[in-house]
């Protein structure tokens, strides 16, 4: 450990009894741990600048002395680590995990207890966590609050959503931290389940310092612990961990040995580097699934978006308002004739998926119980195994199999996790018996056990139980309305995607901001892939119902670009298939685009403004480029230097039309082909909330002759 | 319905808009329902005396107008019903279910909602419940509180325990209702889980009016609803329903159609009639188990009491204090050498059971996890399928089978119902695979889901789920630390017994009062059989540890009598087998006594003082008599007129010795045989907290010659 230096300096007002410093492998970041007045603190510097002022560490407990002070450093260990690993699916083929580590054992003599704080300092940021060895005086404890601070040293610009125990489905607000108090109450709308935490912000929290350095605060490897919001002191710009309580206001029931999730701070001089960071993944454990052959990327369509479009479909089979599973006899009820998950419609989707090369067809509303699934605090809403009369599960799964397509299961729990846990084995066996290998889970509404939250420890354990049990059955999980991801897809790669943010569905009920998808990769996606469900071609809903004022805040081309800018190995072509049939040339991009990658280049990015990304398809010499902008039209220059030397590629360019505009003219686009090589640069105009999507394949001789070269 | 009269009288101060009266089949009880100021009320008279003054009916809701007033009577129906039915197991072979019924449909015009109040008036009391038909304006609602009152008309004597959401394991206090405030805080001790409800009392609540009439207030058929305590107004002597809240203070999540449990008031001029009442059973639904052949009475011994006696044994296998199931490797740990559930000890119990004709051997502490099972709010305490290394489940169950004995399973949940629900199928399959057909469940400690209570709706549903799932596997359930029984063993006869009161175990930690078992049949046992675990012969614990001041507050003979006075088709001989071997003559009664009956005669009883009961064994010409007294020595006269005409019976009489005393001389007893017939009367002396136990078999010729006749 040549780069590590142990120093004892009186840097702060409080007398420093102990201090220890490590640097990142490249020497740019410096982490100092210190004990002033026996209180553990850390601070972080980047190229000599203070990023995180001295910030407290520790935990407050119920019915036991706090673990926040009275410590001495009993032991410290430093370590350097470097490995490369290959994710089962991902943005790149190989990930470098390289850090210097400092582990301090803190002893509290008054209680004869010891805890350990472990820091890992990467070139792209810091992770640290608390560890609690098993010991006579610390076998079980209950957390009142985590004392961890992130003391920022100025009024940073932030892309934020309000702290909440139950939902992340908010629009982002962009403001300086000092402006948060004035904007806080305006920042959120209603949700099926929400518990706002006053003056707290959710993580991943994207920050930009006045000097242009970016910070991104989150957590990694959230296991056995409640999720974190951060409380903001808008005067001192100090953030403080705020854990999610249970029904009794307790924030965690811990049995030693235990360690908390990592608290993470990604640091970058360029926004592009934030998107390229693999720090959170690196802080997660390697895969616990030995054979991952069955975990595969999924491009899918679904009986879904029609339920959000006026008059196009419903989840429910009837118009009754009171269902009792096992008692309500649907065969005797009058169908409402709008039920989307009917045999005819599903077969149509299977046919379309087969014809256009999709892996799967999601079908929502296939099972009994949708008539009163929502907002009733009902526990036994679904049994996850009983189809509606017009959904012939055997016929349809057989039919799908005959076409080389798989149906994707939908397990909406209505938040009743207790009910889901009772049914889970039966439900997963049902899936296996019918050839399903992927499930979309949902947690709409308040949680049962009542009083628990979507982010509380019991629910974190639940989500992890679902993932692990699904793995036993060979099932991939895409969970919606669950907690913010924290890189656990490294450990459980069958957790292929999640929602945990405001997705495309909101375009139909509250609308998303045009800059929404330029922020999400810097926030929600820092923790893992999102099932954002892009691909809406018919963005204006007045198409279905004259006078309907709702619209997707995006041009059609931007919808294409999202397949590249929003990384996920599970990607939906979310629109109704009839709309794809109206725009077959644009649809070609969705058919072509990869969802799993060997390489990724963040070409340009600024949160809230624009993102341009190039990705190389897994195992192929094909690249795809996606570029998006916020509400402002923009010219972006795409530098093709990521391409292989000397080769020309056919670039199929999907661009906004000259007069395209996300509100007034979203469906105007041009598609053309041109030859590019690594020296090419494309100056590309993007419409207001528009985009550009490019597919690149090596040109064959004929194409080299036929096509023009990009100037 | 000749006995029903519809009357409209202005009986109260409030103008009576509507009144309707029914009488019990024998005409002694009269129930009047009325609407004064549109508020529903009922009152109850017995032979012209007012037992229950006008008392309000209804429910208060969350986020919806209350269902307590603003009603008119839209419809009323009367009905008379009479049937006889045979319980699968019970105190009598045939039960008469005979009542007159009044059902009033109440309409609340302001909300266009309707509820129904159904009254059933039996000769031995009243039952009533609320019914909520499915209707457009009442599909789902959340209960704030039930408004039901029981307005007593005087300062009755009460045998009571403090209201609580989590435990009934208290000593009874005997006082007038007016004295409750002064005694309330002294009435309860600590418990592993308790939530006292100020100035509330638990049901079954036994009351005695100044005129000698007994009232017993409870509930029947507690399904899908939280359990009831009753709040006392010690000045007006009004009791009011107080339901158990969940973690959020809500008392019930209801989906229509629904009906509440029955609120029950047993009425009797004699205490004996209270014990003979089958009103609560009659208000439960008939058995939902079609084939009940597998449900059988169980007399059992167990590896159990030794854990309560100093130095005699432990549940846990080691002395560690931190277990992780699946991680902790017991094979590598040092055994504590006190573990009771070891192969040698269990085989000894199996041998003893086989030798003495017991059906089963309960083994507690057989499975991994006991080291830290208690008070840690730990969720994954047990997996219910992993034995300790010294408990060879296959060998032992095979050995038991070879001896004609069955092991009884023990599922302690530590209150973690969520964990139990996850394991339940696996645990029951494990039982079936190993030949177990009965399980003792336990809920020691605070409930998980955290914030739920032992009596809250979610847990009521849980207990019922356990019973129903056990029935699917052919398993009988004896649940401990669960809710007060409410006669559901009629509907689910595999729910053979429960604890839900302060049982014998408390003799070793807090002690029971000498009058405890003279009260329990009037309180706890009104709802169903109790696994009281009598039969402690070595009552003084200084036998095990000199100087230990604890003792079972009973003579040895009283312990015998409890097998008759405390009805249960599941009865334990709770003492260690070594103690039975010391007193083989007294032990003979436990071997002989039946646990399922064709007939029962309550010979004499007064709550808190004495009980004498005679029961006729199922399918046999054998009777057993048990008599007990409180701390006072007493002479009881046993009238054998219940015997068949003309036949002489050999009575084997187990009586307290002349100087017997529950503290100073508990093990002094006499056993003698004498001939009795239906004209015989036995004047029997009972020691302080003593008893008498008698077995009666028809005398053969030799016995008629040899034995003396009782004078």
Interface residues (C-beta under 8 A of the other chain):
Chain A: X134 X136 X139 X140 X142 X246 X247 X248 X250 X253 X255 X256 X321 X322 X324 X372 X376 X377 X378 X379 X418 X421 X422 X425 X449 X450 X451 X452 X458 X461 X465
Chain B: X134 X136 X139 X140 X142 X246 X247 X248 X250 X253 X255 X256 X321 X322 X324 X372 X376 X377 X378 X379 X418 X421 X422 X425 X449 X450 X451 X452 X458 X461 X465
